Amino acid sequence: MRTNNWHVMPAVIASGILSFSGVLIETAMNVTFPQLMTEFSVTTNAVQWIT
């Protein structure tokens, strides 16, 4: 017998949105590495702690 658990669907949708947001934020931070390195006069190794 198959049951529909509609209360699970919001959790699945939230997980998908959060996963997408995480990838988007990490990509955005990688793009800013050169600017951050210049601004703070640090190496790539020092600035990678952000992600």
N, C-alpha and C positions, 0 to 999 in steps of 0.2 A: 504494500500500500504506500502510495506516495503522498506526502504532505507538503503543503506550501508554508514555508516559514517567512512570512512577509516582514517580520521584525528583523530579519537578518539582512534584508536588502539595503537599508540605510548604512549599515556597517560596511557592506561591500562597496557601496558607492563612496563612502568617506575614505576607505582605504585606497581606492583608485585615485581620488582627488589628491590625497596626501602624497601618494607615490609620484604622481605627475609633478606636484609642487616641489618635491624634494629634488627631482632631476632638473627642473627648471632653475631652481635657486643655485644648485651646484654648478650648472653651466654658466649662469650669470656671474658667479664668483670667479670662475676660471677665466672669464673674459677680462675681469678687472685686475688680474695679477700684474700685468705690466704697469698699470697706473699705481697700484699699491706699492710695488717695488720701488718706483721712482719717488713716490711721496714719502715713504718711510726709510729710504736708502737701505734696503735689505735685499738678501738674495732670494732666489726662488724657494730654496729649502725653508727659509724663515717664514715666508708668506703662505706656504702650503698648509699650515696648521688651521687656516680658516675653514677649509673644506675637510 
